[in-house]
């Protein structure tokens, strides 16, 4: 049924109002994204250096620490491992709000896939530390124990905020309340590309990275191994928690930049769609008005012909 010009004008006005909102949100997200990307770039060098130090430590022989995962070959080691807590902690970085395109949906897909795989071991229990309300909703939907929710993280996160999140994780791991920590977050690649992923934070897998093997080969070739002062135990006790805090801080920065860029792109697409809809409605309005004018002219001509016949 053809719409009246009045109805079409109301729709055009509504779409124009929505376009103003999406355009404003796009511009705000663009500004926030630029600030977040600057923070990511500034911390990138420090984070890379921290990871390099970690790889060097992983390459050293006869260096052990509770944070390092080691292979269990003997029956005694296996028995000792079985007595430890089999509780995994998920550190889930999400957003508080929607209207961010595929940001949250991609995260949920990764989290669901990881949880499905991890739950194959029926003896494993899960706890969740949620950064963002959507992560808390995921924990509730999947009947996972939510032990902490951080939903008031600054849009430009600081290292102090990352440390607040990291400290209870370290306490839980050191007390053997949890046996594993997995990070679920989004990496910022570019304004149009964000990658959701899961990553094991603790224990640190000594065989998880090719850089570790390369570092070991370099040490063997040079015949020189780093000297740890004052001693390996004290150094690792101080350094490894700092490296974990750095990893969490970098993940929070990347997640914030990815969220803002995803929302910016989503709002840009919404604004472009609104422009297309306004164009279509305007064309429909013009056609409807033209049809109405043509109809009125036809009625006038028909009336005039009737009058001519009446007075003939």
FIPA-503023 format. One record per residue (C-alpha): residue number from 1; residue in three letters; x, y, z. Coordinates in nm, 4 decimals. Layout:
<atoms>
seq:NUM&type:ALA&px:X&py:Y&pz:Z
...
</atoms>
This chain:
<atoms>
seq:1&type:UNK&px:0.0000&py:0.0000&pz:0.0000
seq:2&type:UNK&px:0.1542&py:0.3359&pz:-0.1044
seq:3&type:UNK&px:0.2560&py:0.5592&pz:0.1842
seq:4&type:UNK&px:0.1314&py:0.9158&pz:0.2158
seq:5&type:UNK&px:0.3788&py:1.2017&pz:0.1844
seq:6&type:UNK&px:0.3158&py:1.2871&pz:0.5509
seq:7&type:UNK&px:0.4223&py:0.9384&pz:0.6655
seq:8&type:UNK&px:0.7338&py:0.9532&pz:0.4486
seq:9&type:UNK&px:0.8283&py:1.2966&pz:0.5881
seq:10&type:UNK&px:0.7967&py:1.1587&pz:0.9427
seq:11&type:UNK&px:1.0275&py:0.8662&pz:0.8528
seq:12&type:UNK&px:1.2828&py:1.0987&pz:0.6911
seq:13&type:UNK&px:1.2835&py:1.3176&pz:1.0012
seq:14&type:UNK&px:1.3337&py:1.0124&pz:1.2273
seq:15&type:UNK&px:1.6212&py:0.8752&pz:1.0184
seq:16&type:UNK&px:1.7877&py:1.2199&pz:1.0120
seq:17&type:UNK&px:1.7728&py:1.2305&pz:1.3933
seq:18&type:UNK&px:1.9308&py:0.8829&pz:1.4138
seq:19&type:UNK&px:2.1987&py:0.9902&pz:1.1658
seq:20&type:UNK&px:2.2933&py:1.2870&pz:1.3858
seq:21&type:UNK&px:2.3352&py:1.0529&pz:1.6838
seq:22&type:UNK&px:2.5428&py:0.7924&pz:1.4978
seq:23&type:UNK&px:2.7562&py:1.0654&pz:1.3396
seq:24&type:UNK&px:2.8260&py:1.2166&pz:1.6829
seq:25&type:UNK&px:2.9109&py:0.8738&pz:1.8268
seq:26&type:UNK&px:3.1424&py:0.8090&pz:1.5317
seq:27&type:UNK&px:3.3335&py:1.1327&pz:1.5924
seq:28&type:UNK&px:3.3564&py:1.0736&pz:1.9687
seq:29&type:UNK&px:3.4821&py:0.7171&pz:1.9157
seq:30&type:UNK&px:3.7380&py:0.8415&pz:1.6625
seq:31&type:UNK&px:3.8840&py:1.0851&pz:1.9177
seq:32&type:UNK&px:3.8899&py:0.8187&pz:2.1902
seq:33&type:UNK&px:4.0480&py:0.5700&pz:1.9509
seq:34&type:UNK&px:4.3288&py:0.8119&pz:1.8634
seq:35&type:UNK&px:4.4102&py:0.8585&pz:2.2325
seq:36&type:UNK&px:4.4014&py:0.4828&pz:2.2966
seq:37&type:UNK&px:4.6184&py:0.4050&pz:1.9936
seq:38&type:UNK&px:4.8778&py:0.6564&pz:2.1166
seq:39&type:UNK&px:4.8875&py:0.4797&pz:2.4538
seq:40&type:UNK&px:4.9227&py:0.1415&pz:2.2805
seq:41&type:UNK&px:5.2098&py:0.2736&pz:2.0686
seq:42&type:UNK&px:5.3820&py:0.4311&pz:2.3705
seq:43&type:UNK&px:5.3638&py:0.1105&pz:2.5751
seq:44&type:UNK&px:5.4485&py:-0.1198&pz:2.2846
seq:45&type:UNK&px:5.8254&py:-0.0783&pz:2.3178
seq:46&type:UNK&px:5.8159&py:-0.1396&pz:2.6941
seq:47&type:UNK&px:5.5913&py:-0.4430&pz:2.6512
seq:48&type:UNK&px:5.8147&py:-0.5828&pz:2.3766
seq:49&type:UNK&px:6.1218&py:-0.5388&pz:2.5967
seq:50&type:UNK&px:5.9417&py:-0.7133&pz:2.8847
seq:51&type:UNK&px:5.8518&py:-1.0062&pz:2.6588
seq:52&type:UNK&px:6.2109&py:-1.0233&pz:2.5354
seq:53&type:UNK&px:6.3347&py:-1.0435&pz:2.8959
seq:54&type:UNK&px:6.0807&py:-1.3168&pz:2.9617
seq:55&type:UNK&px:6.1997&py:-1.5151&pz:2.6595
seq:56&type:UNK&px:6.5592&py:-1.4825&pz:2.7749
seq:57&type:UNK&px:6.4626&py:-1.6109&pz:3.1182
seq:58&type:UNK&px:6.2725&py:-1.9001&pz:2.9634
seq:59&type:UNK&px:6.5802&py:-1.9948&pz:2.7627
seq:60&type:UNK&px:6.8019&py:-2.0338&pz:3.0677
seq:61&type:UNK&px:6.8796&py:-2.3810&pz:3.1943
seq:62&type:UNK&px:6.8321&py:-2.4837&pz:3.5561
seq:63&type:UNK&px:6.6086&py:-2.1864&pz:3.6310
seq:64&type:UNK&px:6.2845&py:-2.2802&pz:3.8012
seq:65&type:UNK&px:5.9976&py:-2.0827&pz:3.9483
seq:66&type:UNK&px:5.6330&py:-2.1551&pz:4.0417
seq:67&type:UNK&px:5.5300&py:-1.9335&pz:3.7497
seq:68&type:UNK&px:5.7022&py:-2.1634&pz:3.5011
seq:69&type:UNK&px:5.5208&py:-2.4705&pz:3.3696
seq:70&type:UNK&px:5.7436&py:-2.7778&pz:3.3759
seq:71&type:UNK&px:5.6942&py:-3.1242&pz:3.2324
seq:72&type:UNK&px:5.6034&py:-3.3887&pz:3.4905
seq:73&type:UNK&px:5.7768&py:-3.7154&pz:3.4165
seq:74&type:UNK&px:5.8159&py:-3.8876&pz:3.7496
seq:75&type:UNK&px:5.5345&py:-4.0499&pz:3.9454
seq:76&type:UNK&px:5.6098&py:-3.8258&pz:4.2444
seq:77&type:UNK&px:5.5744&py:-3.5101&pz:4.0353
seq:78&type:UNK&px:5.2481&py:-3.6336&pz:3.8841
seq:79&type:UNK&px:5.1106&py:-3.7184&pz:4.2288
seq:80&type:UNK&px:5.2129&py:-3.3774&pz:4.3599
seq:81&type:UNK&px:5.0437&py:-3.2078&pz:4.0651
seq:82&type:UNK&px:4.7229&py:-3.4039&pz:4.1251
seq:83&type:UNK&px:4.7065&py:-3.2723&pz:4.4811
seq:84&type:UNK&px:4.7151&py:-2.9126&pz:4.3612
seq:85&type:UNK&px:4.4050&py:-2.7105&pz:4.2897
seq:86&type:UNK&px:4.2571&py:-2.7772&pz:3.9463
seq:87&type:UNK&px:4.0856&py:-2.4402&pz:3.9141
seq:88&type:UNK&px:4.1336&py:-2.2217&pz:3.6084
seq:89&type:UNK&px:4.0903&py:-1.8461&pz:3.6172
seq:90&type:UNK&px:3.9621&py:-1.6644&pz:3.3091
seq:91&type:UNK&px:4.0617&py:-1.2994&pz:3.2862
seq:92&type:UNK&px:3.8001&py:-1.1723&pz:3.0408
seq:93&type:UNK&px:3.8404&py:-0.8217&pz:2.8934
seq:94&type:UNK&px:3.5196&py:-0.6946&pz:2.7315
seq:95&type:UNK&px:3.3250&py:-0.3684&pz:2.7028
seq:96&type:UNK&px:3.0590&py:-0.2159&pz:2.9251
seq:97&type:UNK&px:2.8407&py:-0.0983&pz:2.6375
seq:98&type:UNK&px:2.7108&py:-0.2255&pz:2.3073
seq:99&type:UNK&px:2.6902&py:-0.0490&pz:1.9701
seq:100&type:UNK&px:3.0482&py:-0.1589&pz:1.9017
seq:101&type:UNK&px:3.0005&py:-0.3742&pz:1.5945
seq:102&type:UNK&px:3.1455&py:-0.7245&pz:1.6193
seq:103&type:UNK&px:3.3747&py:-0.6416&pz:1.9138
seq:104&type:UNK&px:3.1770&py:-0.8269&pz:2.1806
seq:105&type:UNK&px:3.0407&py:-1.0999&pz:1.9530
seq:106&type:UNK&px:3.3938&py:-1.1990&pz:1.8412
seq:107&type:UNK&px:3.5075&py:-1.2083&pz:2.2041
seq:108&type:UNK&px:3.2128&py:-1.4262&pz:2.3023
seq:109&type:UNK&px:3.2854&py:-1.6670&pz:2.0169
seq:110&type:UNK&px:3.6472&py:-1.7075&pz:2.1303
seq:111&type:UNK&px:3.5458&py:-1.7415&pz:2.4961
seq:112&type:UNK&px:3.2739&py:-1.9974&pz:2.4176
seq:113&type:UNK&px:3.5068&py:-2.2040&pz:2.1972
seq:114&type:UNK&px:3.7821&py:-2.1984&pz:2.4603
seq:115&type:UNK&px:3.5424&py:-2.2886&pz:2.7413
seq:116&type:UNK&px:3.3997&py:-2.5775&pz:2.5392
seq:117&type:UNK&px:3.7485&py:-2.7188&pz:2.4831
seq:118&type:UNK&px:3.8619&py:-2.6617&pz:2.8418
seq:119&type:UNK&px:3.5487&py:-2.8204&pz:2.9878
seq:120&type:UNK&px:3.6388&py:-3.1534&pz:2.8295
seq:121&type:UNK&px:3.8392&py:-3.2080&pz:3.1458
seq:122&type:UNK&px:3.5442&py:-3.2488&pz:3.3827
seq:123&type:UNK&px:3.7673&py:-3.2097&pz:3.6899
seq:124&type:UNK&px:3.8494&py:-2.8498&pz:3.6009
seq:125&type:UNK&px:3.6576&py:-2.5723&pz:3.7728
seq:126&type:UNK&px:3.6438&py:-2.2156&pz:3.6442
seq:127&type:UNK&px:3.6510&py:-1.8730&pz:3.8031
seq:128&type:UNK&px:3.6175&py:-1.5451&pz:3.6150
seq:129&type:UNK&px:3.7592&py:-1.1978&pz:3.6652
seq:130&type:UNK&px:3.5560&py:-0.9743&pz:3.4355
seq:131&type:UNK&px:3.6739&py:-0.6415&pz:3.3014
seq:132&type:UNK&px:3.3551&py:-0.4984&pz:3.1522
seq:133&type:UNK&px:2.9887&py:-0.5855&pz:3.2055
seq:134&type:UNK&px:2.9624&py:-0.8080&pz:2.8974
seq:135&type:UNK&px:3.2260&py:-1.0427&pz:3.0428
seq:136&type:UNK&px:3.0237&py:-1.0630&pz:3.3657
seq:137&type:UNK&px:2.7114&py:-1.1518&pz:3.1650
seq:138&type:UNK&px:2.9078&py:-1.4295&pz:2.9918
seq:139&type:UNK&px:3.0091&py:-1.5751&pz:3.3285
seq:140&type:UNK&px:2.6499&py:-1.5645&pz:3.4524
seq:141&type:UNK&px:2.5103&py:-1.7299&pz:3.1370
seq:142&type:UNK&px:2.7627&py:-2.0136&pz:3.1629
seq:143&type:UNK&px:2.7223&py:-2.0615&pz:3.5398
seq:144&type:UNK&px:3.0848&py:-1.9648&pz:3.6086
seq:145&type:UNK&px:3.1930&py:-1.8209&pz:3.9420
seq:146&type:UNK&px:3.2498&py:-1.4455&pz:3.9068
seq:147&type:UNK&px:3.5019&py:-1.3429&pz:4.1706
seq:148&type:UNK&px:3.5563&py:-0.9829&pz:4.0590
seq:149&type:UNK&px:3.4087&py:-0.7280&pz:3.8194
seq:150&type:UNK&px:3.5950&py:-0.4174&pz:3.7052
seq:151&type:UNK&px:3.3430&py:-0.2049&pz:3.5152
seq:152&type:UNK&px:3.4803&py:0.1394&pz:3.5929
seq:153&type:UNK&px:3.8167&py:0.1179&pz:3.4162
seq:154&type:UNK&px:3.9236&py:0.4529&pz:3.2730
seq:155&type:UNK&px:3.8812&py:0.4940&pz:2.8973
seq:156&type:UNK&px:4.2542&py:0.5685&pz:2.8925
seq:157&type:UNK&px:4.3716&py:0.2938&pz:3.1328
seq:158&type:UNK&px:4.6694&py:0.3472&pz:3.3609
seq:159&type:UNK&px:4.9281&py:0.0983&pz:3.4801
seq:160&type:UNK&px:4.7962&py:0.1412&pz:3.8342
seq:161&type:UNK&px:4.4557&py:0.0095&pz:3.7215
seq:162&type:UNK&px:4.6207&py:-0.2901&pz:3.5552
seq:163&type:UNK&px:4.8137&py:-0.3570&pz:3.8758
seq:164&type:UNK&px:4.4896&py:-0.3557&pz:4.0771
seq:165&type:UNK&px:4.3652&py:-0.6356&pz:3.8510
seq:166&type:UNK&px:4.6951&py:-0.8260&pz:3.8529
seq:167&type:UNK&px:4.7580&py:-0.8348&pz:4.2294
seq:168&type:UNK&px:4.4637&py:-1.0612&pz:4.3279
seq:169&type:UNK&px:4.5512&py:-1.2920&pz:4.0365
seq:170&type:UNK&px:4.9064&py:-1.3258&pz:4.1701
seq:171&type:UNK&px:4.7766&py:-1.3887&pz:4.5221
seq:172&type:UNK&px:4.5399&py:-1.6626&pz:4.4006
seq:173&type:UNK&px:4.8141&py:-1.8310&pz:4.1976
seq:174&type:UNK&px:5.0790&py:-1.8063&pz:4.4691
seq:175&type:UNK&px:4.8381&py:-1.9543&pz:4.7245
seq:176&type:UNK&px:4.7604&py:-2.2379&pz:4.4757
seq:177&type:UNK&px:4.3909&py:-2.1486&pz:4.4848
seq:178&type:UNK&px:4.4083&py:-2.1507&pz:4.1059
seq:179&type:UNK&px:4.6373&py:-2.3554&pz:3.8839
seq:180&type:UNK&px:4.6051&py:-2.1683&pz:3.5555
seq:181&type:UNK&px:4.5280&py:-1.8175&pz:3.4274
seq:182&type:UNK&px:4.3951&py:-1.7588&pz:3.0763
seq:183&type:UNK&px:4.3481&py:-1.4164&pz:2.9200
seq:184&type:UNK&px:4.0600&py:-1.3585&pz:2.6767
seq:185&type:UNK&px:4.0914&py:-1.0213&pz:2.5072
seq:186&type:UNK&px:4.1079&py:-0.8362&pz:2.1765
seq:187&type:UNK&px:4.4278&py:-0.7211&pz:2.0058
seq:188&type:UNK&px:4.4266&py:-0.3923&pz:1.8184
seq:189&type:UNK&px:4.5708&py:-0.4430&pz:1.4696
seq:190&type:UNK&px:4.4368&py:-0.1408&pz:1.2823
seq:191&type:UNK&px:4.1334&py:0.0859&pz:1.2726
seq:192&type:UNK&px:3.9443&py:-0.1752&pz:1.0736
seq:193&type:UNK&px:4.0983&py:-0.4933&pz:1.2138
seq:194&type:UNK&px:4.0739&py:-0.6326&pz:1.5672
seq:195&type:UNK&px:4.1581&py:-0.9884&pz:1.6675
seq:196&type:UNK&px:3.9933&py:-1.1662&pz:1.9609
seq:197&type:UNK&px:4.2135&py:-1.4349&pz:2.1156
seq:198&type:UNK&px:4.2852&py:-1.6458&pz:2.4227
seq:199&type:UNK&px:4.6307&py:-1.6647&pz:2.5792
seq:200&type:UNK&px:4.7724&py:-1.8559&pz:2.8759
seq:201&type:UNK&px:4.9290&py:-1.6137&pz:3.1241
seq:202&type:UNK&px:5.0151&py:-1.8533&pz:3.4063
seq:203&type:UNK&px:5.1913&py:-2.0833&pz:3.4379
seq:204&type:UNK&px:5.4371&py:-1.9601&pz:3.1770
seq:205&type:UNK&px:5.4919&py:-2.2356&pz:2.9227
seq:206&type:UNK&px:5.8649&py:-2.2794&pz:2.8701
seq:207&type:UNK&px:5.8092&py:-2.4458&pz:2.5325
seq:208&type:UNK&px:5.5367&py:-2.2185&pz:2.3977
seq:209&type:UNK&px:5.7400&py:-1.9810&pz:2.1861
seq:210&type:UNK&px:5.9927&py:-2.0183&pz:1.9046
seq:211&type:UNK&px:6.1801&py:-1.7158&pz:2.0390
seq:212&type:UNK&px:6.2675&py:-1.9299&pz:2.3398
seq:213&type:UNK&px:6.4403&py:-2.1877&pz:2.1168
seq:214&type:UNK&px:6.6206&py:-1.9170&pz:1.9212
seq:215&type:UNK&px:6.7434&py:-1.7553&pz:2.2419
seq:216&type:UNK&px:6.8677&py:-2.0913&pz:2.3671
seq:217&type:UNK&px:7.0533&py:-2.1522&pz:2.0393
seq:218&type:UNK&px:7.2140&py:-1.8069&pz:2.0601
seq:219&type:UNK&px:7.3355&py:-1.8778&pz:2.4128
seq:220&type:UNK&px:7.4802&py:-2.2155&pz:2.3059
seq:221&type:UNK&px:7.6523&py:-2.0646&pz:2.0011
seq:222&type:UNK&px:7.8036&py:-1.7753&pz:2.1960
seq:223&type:UNK&px:7.8915&py:-1.9957&pz:2.4892
seq:224&type:UNK&px:7.7828&py:-1.7187&pz:2.7246
seq:225&type:UNK&px:7.4789&py:-1.7385&pz:2.9551
seq:226&type:UNK&px:7.3369&py:-1.4349&pz:3.1376
seq:227&type:UNK&px:7.4369&py:-1.3999&pz:3.5003
seq:228&type:UNK&px:7.1443&py:-1.3383&pz:3.7357
seq:229&type:UNK&px:7.2191&py:-1.1133&pz:4.0335
seq:230&type:UNK&px:7.1723&py:-1.1163&pz:4.3282
seq:231&type:UNK&px:7.0403&py:-1.4691&pz:4.2639
seq:232&type:UNK&px:6.7876&py:-1.6289&pz:4.0259
seq:233&type:UNK&px:6.5217&py:-1.6830&pz:4.2931
seq:234&type:UNK&px:6.5118&py:-1.3232&pz:4.4189
seq:235&type:UNK&px:6.5301&py:-1.1828&pz:4.0684
seq:236&type:UNK&px:6.2460&py:-1.4001&pz:3.9366
seq:237&type:UNK&px:6.0299&py:-1.3310&pz:4.2430
seq:238&type:UNK&px:6.0567&py:-0.9597&pz:4.1663
seq:239&type:UNK&px:6.0624&py:-0.9670&pz:3.7872
seq:240&type:UNK&px:5.7950&py:-1.2211&pz:3.6882
seq:241&type:UNK&px:5.5039&py:-1.0445&pz:3.8673
seq:242&type:UNK&px:5.6102&py:-0.7200&pz:3.6967
seq:243&type:UNK&px:5.6105&py:-0.8930&pz:3.3592
seq:244&type:UNK&px:5.2604&py:-1.0292&pz:3.4257
seq:245&type:UNK&px:5.1373&py:-0.6815&pz:3.5213
seq:246&type:UNK&px:5.2877&py:-0.5480&pz:3.1980
seq:247&type:UNK&px:5.1104&py:-0.8140&pz:2.9909
seq:248&type:UNK&px:4.7765&py:-0.7318&pz:3.1541
seq:249&type:UNK&px:4.8298&py:-0.3574&pz:3.1079
seq:250&type:UNK&px:4.9132&py:-0.4016&pz:2.7402
seq:251&type:UNK&px:4.6062&py:-0.6241&pz:2.6941
seq:252&type:UNK&px:4.3799&py:-0.3604&pz:2.8558
seq:253&type:UNK&px:4.5222&py:-0.0885&pz:2.6297
seq:254&type:UNK&px:4.4807&py:-0.3027&pz:2.3189
seq:255&type:UNK&px:4.1254&py:-0.3934&pz:2.4206
seq:256&type:UNK&px:4.0308&py:-0.0273&pz:2.4743
seq:257&type:UNK&px:4.1752&py:0.0760&pz:2.1366
seq:258&type:UNK&px:4.0012&py:-0.2156&pz:1.9643
seq:259&type:UNK&px:3.6665&py:-0.1296&pz:2.1252
seq:260&type:UNK&px:3.6828&py:0.2376&pz:2.0233
seq:261&type:UNK&px:3.7888&py:0.1560&pz:1.6677
seq:262&type:UNK&px:3.5166&py:-0.1095&pz:1.6337
seq:263&type:UNK&px:3.2527&py:0.1357&pz:1.7607
seq:264&type:UNK&px:3.3812&py:0.4053&pz:1.5259
seq:265&type:UNK&px:3.3514&py:0.1739&pz:1.2253
seq:266&type:UNK&px:3.0078&py:0.0516&pz:1.3375
seq:267&type:UNK&px:2.8776&py:0.4070&pz:1.3759
seq:268&type:UNK&px:3.0274&py:0.5069&pz:1.0398
seq:269&type:UNK&px:2.8453&py:0.2168&pz:0.8748
seq:270&type:UNK&px:2.5242&py:0.3177&pz:1.0540
seq:271&type:UNK&px:2.5658&py:0.6784&pz:0.9384
seq:272&type:UNK&px:2.6244&py:0.5685&pz:0.5785
seq:273&type:UNK&px:2.3188&py:0.3421&pz:0.5941
seq:274&type:UNK&px:2.1102&py:0.6294&pz:0.7297
seq:275&type:UNK&px:2.2264&py:0.8476&pz:0.4383
seq:276&type:UNK&px:2.1210&py:0.5776&pz:0.1912
seq:277&type:UNK&px:1.7817&py:0.5377&pz:0.3606
seq:278&type:UNK&px:1.7226&py:0.9135&pz:0.3551
seq:279&type:UNK&px:1.8024&py:0.9166&pz:-0.0166
seq:280&type:UNK&px:1.5594&py:0.6310&pz:-0.0843
seq:281&type:UNK&px:1.2849&py:0.7899&pz:0.1252
seq:282&type:UNK&px:1.3381&py:1.1271&pz:-0.0425
seq:283&type:UNK&px:1.3020&py:0.9641&pz:-0.3843
seq:284&type:UNK&px:0.9876&py:0.7852&pz:-0.2670
seq:285&type:UNK&px:0.8549&py:1.1148&pz:-0.1263
seq:286&type:UNK&px:0.9125&py:1.2934&pz:-0.4572
seq:287&type:UNK&px:0.7421&py:1.0131&pz:-0.6510
seq:288&type:UNK&px:0.4467&py:1.0135&pz:-0.4123
seq:289&type:UNK&px:0.4144&py:1.3924&pz:-0.4326
seq:290&type:UNK&px:0.4373&py:1.3823&pz:-0.8127
seq:291&type:UNK&px:0.1694&py:1.1131&pz:-0.8252
seq:292&type:UNK&px:-0.0503&py:1.3220&pz:-0.5953
seq:293&type:UNK&px:-0.0049&py:1.6326&pz:-0.8127
seq:294&type:UNK&px:-0.0771&py:1.4326&pz:-1.1281
seq:295&type:UNK&px:-0.3905&py:1.2925&pz:-0.9688
seq:296&type:UNK&px:-0.5084&py:1.6403&pz:-0.8677
seq:297&type:UNK&px:-0.4449&py:1.7767&pz:-1.2177
seq:298&type:UNK&px:-0.6375&py:1.4864&pz:-1.3661
seq:299&type:UNK&px:-0.9286&py:1.5588&pz:-1.1310
seq:300&type:UNK&px:-0.9244&py:1.9301&pz:-1.2245
seq:301&type:UNK&px:-0.9192&py:1.8510&pz:-1.5965
seq:302&type:UNK&px:-1.1974&py:1.5963&pz:-1.5486
seq:303&type:UNK&px:-1.4050&py:1.8531&pz:-1.3563
seq:304&type:UNK&px:-1.3518&py:2.1163&pz:-1.6270
seq:305&type:UNK&px:-1.4642&py:1.8729&pz:-1.8950
seq:306&type:UNK&px:-1.7748&py:1.7958&pz:-1.6929
seq:307&type:UNK&px:-1.8572&py:2.1677&pz:-1.6670
seq:308&type:UNK&px:-1.8107&py:2.2153&pz:-2.0422
seq:309&type:UNK&px:-2.0500&py:1.9290&pz:-2.1086
seq:310&type:UNK&px:-2.3012&py:2.0712&pz:-1.8601
seq:311&type:UNK&px:-2.3120&py:2.4145&pz:-2.0299
seq:312&type:UNK&px:-2.2906&py:2.2818&pz:-2.3842
</atoms>
